[in-house]
Amino acid sequence: MTSIELQDKKWLLKGNITFKEILPILDQVNQYDWKESIILDLSFVKEIDTTIISFILEQKRQAKKFGKQFSLENSPESLKSLASLYGIENLI
């Protein structure tokens, strides 16, 4: 099951993050007030597609808009490969 836990300054993303599963995740994060910078922990992410890249870039835009940081930790190799494929490894 796909889920995201919002804990203080860390979001813990779990499960598959594909086009099919992203809407409930977006519903949750769109309610975030950006009073703090966020670290997205990808330790428990299983299957991904390009949807996760769009998700990450959008959250980075939101953080920047509010003068905050959005960073990643424990990125899976599959995300690094996708970012490299699209030439955006410096943004991810």
MARDRENFI-463345 format. One record per residue: residue in one letter; residue number from 1; x, y, z of N, C-alpha, C in turn. Coordinates in Angstrom, 2 decimals, decimal comma. Example, Ala and Ser with C-alpha at 12.3 -4.5 7.8 and 13.67 -1.06 7.14 Angstrom:
BEGIN
@resn->A | resi->1 | n.px->13,19 | n.py->-5,69 | n.pz->7,80 | ca.px->12,30 | ca.py->-4,50 | ca.pz->7,80 | c.px->13,20 | c.py->-3,30 | c.pz->7,80
@resn->S | resi->2 | n.px->12,85 | n.py->-2,25 | n.pz->7,08 | ca.px->13,67 | ca.py->-1,06 | ca.pz->7,14 | c.px->12,90 | c.py->0,03 | c.pz->7,87
This chain:
BEGIN
@resn->M | resi->1 | n.px->0,84 | n.py->-1,18 | n.pz->0,00 | ca.px->0,00 | ca.py->0,00 | ca.pz->0,00 | c.px->0,88 | c.py->1,25 | c.pz->0,00
@resn->T | resi->2 | n.px->0,52 | n.py->2,20 | n.pz->-0,79 | ca.px->1,26 | ca.py->3,45 | ca.pz->-0,89 | c.px->0,78 | c.py->4,40 | c.pz->0,19
@resn->S | resi->3 | n.px->1,74 | n.py->5,06 | n.pz->0,84 | ca.px->1,37 | ca.py->6,05 | ca.pz->1,85 | c.px->2,51 | c.py->7,03 | c.pz->2,05
@resn->I | resi->4 | n.px->2,17 | n.py->8,13 | n.pz->2,70 | ca.px->3,18 | ca.py->9,10 | ca.pz->3,10 | c.px->2,86 | c.py->9,50 | c.pz->4,53
@resn->E | resi->5 | n.px->3,88 | n.py->9,48 | n.pz->5,36 | ca.px->3,73 | ca.py->9,91 | ca.pz->6,75 | c.px->4,42 | c.py->11,26 | c.pz->6,88
@resn->L | resi->6 | n.px->3,71 | n.py->12,23 | n.pz->7,38 | ca.px->4,27 | ca.py->13,56 | ca.pz->7,58 | c.px->4,68 | c.py->13,67 | c.pz->9,05
@resn->Q | resi->7 | n.px->5,97 | n.py->13,62 | n.pz->9,30 | ca.px->6,50 | ca.py->13,66 | ca.pz->10,67 | c.px->7,45 | c.py->14,83 | c.pz->10,81
@resn->D | resi->8 | n.px->7,02 | n.py->15,86 | n.pz->11,49 | ca.px->7,85 | ca.py->17,03 | ca.pz->11,70 | c.px->8,43 | c.py->17,52 | c.pz->10,39
@resn->K | resi->9 | n.px->9,75 | n.py->17,42 | n.pz->10,24 | ca.px->10,42 | ca.py->17,93 | ca.pz->9,06 | c.px->10,74 | c.py->16,84 | c.pz->8,04
@resn->K | resi->10 | n.px->10,13 | n.py->15,68 | n.pz->8,23 | ca.px->10,43 | ca.py->14,55 | ca.pz->7,34 | c.px->9,13 | c.py->13,94 | c.pz->6,82
@resn->W | resi->11 | n.px->9,13 | n.py->13,66 | n.pz->5,52 | ca.px->8,03 | ca.py->12,90 | ca.pz->4,91 | c.px->8,58 | c.py->11,53 | c.pz->4,58
@resn->L | resi->12 | n.px->7,91 | n.py->10,50 | n.pz->5,07 | ca.px->8,33 | ca.py->9,12 | ca.pz->4,81 | c.px->7,38 | c.py->8,52 | c.pz->3,77
@resn->L | resi->13 | n.px->7,91 | n.py->8,29 | n.pz->2,58 | ca.px->7,13 | ca.py->7,77 | ca.pz->1,47 | c.px->7,28 | c.py->6,26 | c.pz->1,42
@resn->K | resi->14 | n.px->6,17 | n.py->5,54 | n.pz->1,28 | ca.px->6,19 | ca.py->4,07 | ca.pz->1,30 | c.px->5,39 | c.py->3,50 | c.pz->0,13
@resn->G | resi->15 | n.px->5,86 | n.py->2,39 | n.pz->-0,39 | ca.px->5,12 | ca.py->1,67 | ca.pz->-1,42 | c.px->5,51 | c.py->2,07 | c.pz->-2,83
@resn->N | resi->16 | n.px->4,61 | n.py->1,79 | n.pz->-3,76 | ca.px->4,82 | ca.py->2,13 | ca.pz->-5,17 | c.px->4,44 | c.py->3,58 | c.pz->-5,41
@resn->I | resi->17 | n.px->5,29 | n.py->4,28 | n.pz->-6,15 | ca.px->5,00 | ca.py->5,67 | ca.pz->-6,48 | c.px->4,96 | c.py->5,77 | c.pz->-8,01
@resn->T | resi->18 | n.px->3,77 | n.py->5,54 | n.pz->-8,52 | ca.px->3,54 | ca.py->5,59 | ca.pz->-9,96 | c.px->2,30 | c.py->6,45 | c.pz->-10,21
@resn->F | resi->19 | n.px->2,01 | n.py->6,66 | n.pz->-11,46 | ca.px->0,85 | ca.py->7,48 | ca.pz->-11,83 | c.px->-0,41 | c.py->6,99 | c.pz->-11,14
@resn->K | resi->20 | n.px->-0,52 | n.py->5,69 | n.pz->-11,02 | ca.px->-1,72 | ca.py->5,08 | ca.pz->-10,44 | c.px->-1,89 | c.py->5,42 | c.pz->-8,95
@resn->E | resi->21 | n.px->-0,79 | n.py->5,56 | n.pz->-8,23 | ca.px->-0,86 | ca.py->5,75 | ca.pz->-6,78 | c.px->-0,64 | c.py->7,18 | c.pz->-6,29
@resn->I | resi->22 | n.px->-0,31 | n.py->8,11 | n.pz->-7,15 | ca.px->0,16 | ca.py->9,42 | ca.pz->-6,70 | c.px->-0,95 | c.py->10,34 | c.pz->-6,15
@resn->L | resi->23 | n.px->-2,17 | n.py->10,22 | n.pz->-6,60 | ca.px->-3,21 | ca.py->11,18 | ca.pz->-6,19 | c.px->-3,44 | c.py->11,27 | c.pz->-4,69
@resn->P | resi->24 | n.px->-3,56 | n.py->10,16 | n.pz->-3,96 | ca.px->-3,72 | ca.py->10,28 | ca.pz->-2,51 | c.px->-2,52 | c.py->10,95 | c.pz->-1,83
@resn->I | resi->25 | n.px->-1,34 | n.py->10,71 | n.pz->-2,37 | ca.px->-0,13 | ca.py->11,34 | ca.pz->-1,83 | c.px->-0,22 | c.py->12,86 | c.pz->-2,04
@resn->L | resi->26 | n.px->-0,59 | n.py->13,26 | n.pz->-3,25 | ca.px->-0,72 | ca.py->14,68 | ca.pz->-3,54 | c.px->-1,76 | c.py->15,35 | c.pz->-2,66
@resn->D | resi->27 | n.px->-2,87 | n.py->14,66 | n.pz->-2,41 | ca.px->-3,90 | ca.py->15,22 | ca.pz->-1,52 | c.px->-3,33 | c.py->15,56 | c.pz->-0,15
@resn->Q | resi->28 | n.px->-2,47 | n.py->14,69 | n.pz->0,36 | ca.px->-1,87 | ca.py->14,93 | ca.pz->1,67 | c.px->-0,85 | c.py->16,07 | c.pz->1,64
@resn->V | resi->29 | n.px->0,07 | n.py->16,03 | n.pz->0,72 | ca.px->1,14 | ca.py->17,03 | ca.pz->0,73 | c.px->0,66 | c.py->18,41 | c.pz->0,30
@resn->N | resi->30 | n.px->-0,41 | n.py->18,47 | n.pz->-0,47 | ca.px->-0,93 | ca.py->19,77 | ca.pz->-0,87 | c.px->-1,50 | c.py->20,55 | c.pz->0,30
@resn->Q | resi->31 | n.px->-1,71 | n.py->19,89 | n.pz->1,41 | ca.px->-2,21 | ca.py->20,56 | ca.pz->2,62 | c.px->-1,07 | c.py->21,08 | c.pz->3,50
@resn->Y | resi->32 | n.px->0,17 | n.py->20,77 | n.pz->3,15 | ca.px->1,30 | ca.py->21,19 | ca.pz->3,96 | c.px->1,46 | c.py->22,71 | c.pz->3,89
@resn->D | resi->33 | n.px->1,75 | n.py->23,34 | n.pz->5,02 | ca.px->1,80 | ca.py->24,81 | ca.pz->5,08 | c.px->3,19 | c.py->25,40 | c.pz->4,85
@resn->W | resi->34 | n.px->4,19 | n.py->24,60 | n.pz->4,67 | ca.px->5,57 | ca.py->25,01 | ca.pz->4,36 | c.px->6,14 | c.py->25,99 | c.pz->5,39
@resn->K | resi->35 | n.px->5,87 | n.py->25,75 | n.pz->6,67 | ca.px->6,52 | ca.py->26,52 | ca.pz->7,72 | c.px->7,93 | c.py->26,03 | c.pz->7,97
@resn->E | resi->36 | n.px->8,21 | n.py->24,80 | n.pz->7,56 | ca.px->9,52 | ca.py->24,17 | ca.pz->7,75 | c.px->10,01 | c.py->23,57 | c.pz->6,44
@resn->S | resi->37 | n.px->11,32 | n.py->23,45 | n.pz->6,32 | ca.px->11,91 | ca.py->22,70 | ca.pz->5,20 | c.px->11,62 | c.py->21,23 | c.pz->5,41
@resn->I | resi->38 | n.px->11,66 | n.py->20,46 | n.pz->4,33 | ca.px->11,29 | ca.py->19,04 | ca.pz->4,37 | c.px->12,38 | c.py->18,16 | c.pz->3,79
@resn->I | resi->39 | n.px->12,55 | n.py->17,00 | n.pz->4,41 | ca.px->13,38 | ca.py->15,93 | ca.pz->3,86 | c.px->12,42 | c.py->14,81 | c.pz->3,45
@resn->L | resi->40 | n.px->12,50 | n.py->14,38 | n.pz->2,21 | ca.px->11,70 | ca.py->13,26 | ca.pz->1,73 | c.px->12,53 | c.py->12,00 | c.pz->1,83
@resn->D | resi->41 | n.px->12,10 | n.py->11,09 | n.pz->2,70 | ca.px->12,81 | ca.py->9,82 | ca.pz->2,91 | c.px->12,20 | c.py->8,76 | c.pz->1,99
@resn->L | resi->42 | n.px->13,01 | n.py->8,22 | n.pz->1,11 | ca.px->12,55 | ca.py->7,25 | ca.pz->0,12 | c.px->12,98 | c.py->5,81 | c.pz->0,47
@resn->S | resi->43 | n.px->13,30 | n.py->5,57 | n.pz->1,72 | ca.px->13,78 | ca.py->4,25 | ca.pz->2,15 | c.px->12,84 | c.py->3,11 | c.pz->1,81
@resn->F | resi->44 | n.px->11,53 | n.py->3,38 | n.pz->1,89 | ca.px->10,55 | ca.py->2,30 | ca.pz->1,74 | c.px->9,78 | c.py->2,36 | c.pz->0,42
@resn->V | resi->45 | n.px->10,33 | n.py->3,10 | n.pz->-0,54 | ca.px->9,71 | ca.py->3,17 | ca.pz->-1,87 | c.px->10,08 | c.py->1,91 | c.pz->-2,63
@resn->K | resi->46 | n.px->9,09 | n.py->1,34 | n.pz->-3,31 | ca.px->9,31 | ca.py->0,11 | ca.pz->-4,07 | c.px->9,40 | c.py->0,44 | c.pz->-5,56
@resn->E | resi->47 | n.px->8,30 | n.py->0,35 | n.pz->-6,25 | ca.px->8,27 | ca.py->0,60 | ca.pz->-7,69 | c.px->8,04 | c.py->2,09 | c.pz->-7,95
@resn->I | resi->48 | n.px->8,75 | n.py->2,63 | n.pz->-8,95 | ca.px->8,55 | ca.py->4,03 | ca.pz->-9,32 | c.px->8,44 | c.py->4,15 | c.pz->-10,83
@resn->D | resi->49 | n.px->7,91 | n.py->5,28 | n.pz->-11,27 | ca.px->7,96 | ca.py->5,66 | ca.pz->-12,68 | c.px->8,26 | c.py->7,15 | c.pz->-12,71
@resn->T | resi->50 | n.px->8,14 | n.py->7,77 | n.pz->-13,86 | ca.px->8,50 | ca.py->9,19 | ca.pz->-13,99 | c.px->7,61 | c.py->10,10 | c.pz->-13,14
@resn->T | resi->51 | n.px->6,51 | n.py->9,59 | n.pz->-12,64 | ca.px->5,63 | ca.py->10,36 | ca.pz->-11,77 | c.px->6,40 | c.py->10,91 | c.pz->-10,57
@resn->I | resi->52 | n.px->7,30 | n.py->10,12 | n.pz->-10,03 | ca.px->8,03 | ca.py->10,57 | ca.pz->-8,84 | c.px->8,93 | c.py->11,77 | c.pz->-9,15
@resn->I | resi->53 | n.px->9,44 | n.py->11,84 | n.pz->-10,36 | ca.px->10,25 | ca.py->12,99 | ca.pz->-10,74 | c.px->9,40 | c.py->14,25 | c.pz->-10,75
@resn->S | resi->54 | n.px->8,23 | n.py->14,18 | n.pz->-11,35 | ca.px->7,32 | ca.py->15,32 | ca.pz->-11,34 | c.px->6,95 | c.py->15,73 | c.pz->-9,93
@resn->F | resi->55 | n.px->6,69 | n.py->14,73 | n.pz->-9,09 | ca.px->6,34 | ca.py->14,98 | ca.pz->-7,69 | c.px->7,47 | c.py->15,73 | c.pz->-6,98
@resn->I | resi->56 | n.px->8,68 | n.py->15,24 | n.pz->-7,13 | ca.px->9,82 | ca.py->15,85 | ca.pz->-6,46 | c.px->10,05 | c.py->17,27 | c.pz->-6,95
@resn->L | resi->57 | n.px->10,03 | n.py->17,46 | n.pz->-8,26 | ca.px->10,25 | ca.py->18,81 | ca.pz->-8,80 | c.px->9,17 | c.py->19,78 | c.pz->-8,35
@resn->E | resi->58 | n.px->7,92 | n.py->19,33 | n.pz->-8,28 | ca.px->6,85 | ca.py->20,20 | ca.pz->-7,81 | c.px->7,03 | c.py->20,57 | c.pz->-6,33
@resn->Q | resi->59 | n.px->7,45 | n.py->19,62 | n.pz->-5,53 | ca.px->7,67 | ca.py->19,92 | ca.pz->-4,11 | c.px->8,86 | c.py->20,87 | c.pz->-3,93
@resn->K | resi->60 | n.px->9,86 | n.py->20,73 | n.pz->-4,77 | ca.px->10,99 | ca.py->21,68 | ca.pz->-4,73 | c.px->10,52 | c.py->23,09 | c.pz->-5,09
@resn->R | resi->61 | n.px->9,63 | n.py->23,19 | n.pz->-6,09 | ca.px->9,09 | ca.py->24,50 | ca.pz->-6,47 | c.px->8,29 | c.py->25,10 | c.pz->-5,32
@resn->Q | resi->62 | n.px->7,46 | n.py->24,28 | n.pz->-4,68 | ca.px->6,66 | ca.py->24,77 | ca.pz->-3,55 | c.px->7,55 | c.py->25,25 | c.pz->-2,41
@resn->A | resi->63 | n.px->8,55 | n.py->24,46 | n.pz->-2,08 | ca.px->9,46 | ca.py->24,84 | ca.pz->-1,00 | c.px->10,15 | c.py->26,17 | c.pz->-1,32
@resn->K | resi->64 | n.px->10,63 | n.py->26,30 | n.pz->-2,54 | ca.px->11,31 | ca.py->27,54 | ca.pz->-2,94 | c.px->10,37 | c.py->28,74 | c.pz->-2,85
@resn->K | resi->65 | n.px->9,13 | n.py->28,54 | n.pz->-3,24 | ca.px->8,13 | ca.py->29,62 | ca.pz->-3,19 | c.px->7,97 | c.py->30,16 | c.pz->-1,76
@resn->F | resi->66 | n.px->8,13 | n.py->29,29 | n.pz->-0,78 | ca.px->7,98 | ca.py->29,68 | ca.pz->0,63 | c.px->9,33 | c.py->29,90 | c.pz->1,33
@resn->G | resi->67 | n.px->10,40 | n.py->29,92 | n.pz->0,55 | ca.px->11,72 | ca.py->30,16 | ca.pz->1,12 | c.px->12,25 | c.py->29,00 | c.pz->1,94
@resn->K | resi->68 | n.px->11,84 | n.py->27,79 | n.pz->1,61 | ca.px->12,24 | ca.py->26,59 | ca.pz->2,34 | c.px->13,02 | c.py->25,65 | c.pz->1,42
@resn->Q | resi->69 | n.px->13,58 | n.py->24,60 | n.pz->2,01 | ca.px->14,32 | ca.py->23,60 | ca.pz->1,26 | c.px->13,51 | c.py->22,31 | c.pz->1,19
@resn->F | resi->70 | n.px->13,69 | n.py->21,57 | n.pz->0,11 | ca.px->13,11 | ca.py->20,24 | ca.pz->-0,04 | c.px->14,23 | c.py->19,33 | c.pz->-0,53
@resn->S | resi->71 | n.px->14,60 | n.py->18,38 | n.pz->0,29 | ca.px->15,72 | ca.py->17,50 | ca.pz->-0,07 | c.px->15,31 | c.py->16,04 | c.pz->0,07
@resn->L | resi->72 | n.px->16,14 | n.py->15,18 | n.pz->-0,48 | ca.px->15,86 | ca.py->13,74 | ca.pz->-0,50 | c.px->16,89 | c.py->13,00 | c.pz->0,33
@resn->E | resi->73 | n.px->16,46 | n.py->11,87 | n.pz->0,88 | ca.px->17,40 | ca.py->10,95 | ca.pz->1,48 | c.px->16,99 | c.py->9,54 | c.pz->1,14
@resn->N | resi->74 | n.px->17,98 | n.py->8,68 | n.pz->1,04 | ca.px->17,77 | ca.py->7,27 | ca.pz->0,72 | c.px->17,10 | c.py->7,07 | c.pz->-0,64
@resn->S | resi->75 | n.px->17,57 | n.py->7,80 | n.pz->-1,63 | ca.px->17,01 | ca.py->7,68 | ca.pz->-2,99 | c.px->17,37 | c.py->6,31 | c.pz->-3,58
@resn->P | resi->76 | n.px->16,38 | n.py->5,61 | n.pz->-4,15 | ca.px->16,68 | ca.py->4,32 | ca.pz->-4,77 | c.px->17,47 | c.py->4,51 | c.pz->-6,07
@resn->E | resi->77 | n.px->18,20 | n.py->3,49 | n.pz->-6,45 | ca.px->18,97 | ca.py->3,54 | ca.pz->-7,70 | c.px->18,07 | c.py->3,79 | c.pz->-8,90
@resn->S | resi->78 | n.px->16,85 | n.py->3,28 | n.pz->-8,86 | ca.px->15,93 | ca.py->3,49 | ca.pz->-9,99 | c.px->15,61 | c.py->4,98 | c.pz->-10,18
@resn->L | resi->79 | n.px->15,53 | n.py->5,75 | n.pz->-9,10 | ca.px->15,30 | ca.py->7,19 | ca.pz->-9,21 | c.px->16,53 | c.py->7,88 | c.pz->-9,79
@resn->K | resi->80 | n.px->17,68 | n.py->7,48 | n.pz->-9,33 | ca.px->18,93 | ca.py->8,05 | ca.pz->-9,86 | c.px->19,06 | c.py->7,77 | c.pz->-11,36
@resn->S | resi->81 | n.px->18,67 | n.py->6,57 | n.pz->-11,78 | ca.px->18,73 | ca.py->6,22 | ca.pz->-13,20 | c.px->17,76 | c.py->7,05 | c.pz->-14,03
@resn->L | resi->82 | n.px->16,54 | n.py->7,23 | n.pz->-13,52 | ca.px->15,56 | ca.py->8,06 | ca.pz->-14,23 | c.px->16,03 | c.py->9,50 | c.pz->-14,34
@resn->A | resi->83 | n.px->16,56 | n.py->10,03 | n.pz->-13,26 | ca.px->17,05 | ca.py->11,41 | ca.pz->-13,27 | c.px->18,19 | c.py->11,56 | c.pz->-14,28
@resn->S | resi->84 | n.px->19,06 | n.py->10,58 | n.pz->-14,34 | ca.px->20,16 | ca.py->10,61 | ca.pz->-15,29 | c.px->19,65 | c.py->10,53 | c.pz->-16,73
@resn->L | resi->85 | n.px->18,67 | n.py->9,68 | n.pz->-16,95 | ca.px->18,07 | ca.py->9,53 | ca.pz->-18,27 | c.px->17,52 | c.py->10,86 | c.pz->-18,80
@resn->Y | resi->86 | n.px->16,92 | n.py->11,63 | n.pz->-17,89 | ca.px->16,32 | ca.py->12,93 | ca.pz->-18,27 | c.px->17,29 | c.py->14,09 | c.pz->-18,12
@resn->G | resi->87 | n.px->18,51 | n.py->13,82 | n.pz->-17,68 | ca.px->19,52 | ca.py->14,87 | ca.pz->-17,55 | c.px->19,25 | c.py->15,84 | c.pz->-16,42
@resn->I | resi->88 | n.px->18,58 | n.py->15,38 | n.pz->-15,38 | ca.px->18,23 | ca.py->16,26 | ca.pz->-14,26 | c.px->18,80 | c.py->15,77 | c.pz->-12,93
@resn->E | resi->89 | n.px->19,87 | n.py->14,98 | n.pz->-13,00 | ca.px->20,41 | ca.py->14,44 | ca.pz->-11,77 | c.px->20,82 | c.py->15,52 | c.pz->-10,78
@resn->N | resi->90 | n.px->21,19 | n.py->16,70 | n.pz->-11,26 | ca.px->21,56 | ca.py->17,78 | ca.pz->-10,36 | c.px->20,34 | c.py->18,40 | c.pz->-9,65
@resn->L | resi->91 | n.px->19,15 | n.py->18,16 | n.pz->-10,16 | ca.px->17,93 | ca.py->18,68 | ca.pz->-9,54 | c.px->17,29 | c.py->17,71 | c.pz->-8,55
@resn->I | resi->92 | n.px->17,69 | n.py->16,46 | n.pz->-8,63 | ca.px->17,06 | ca.py->15,43 | ca.pz->-7,80 | c.px->17,91 | c.py->15,08 | c.pz->-6,62
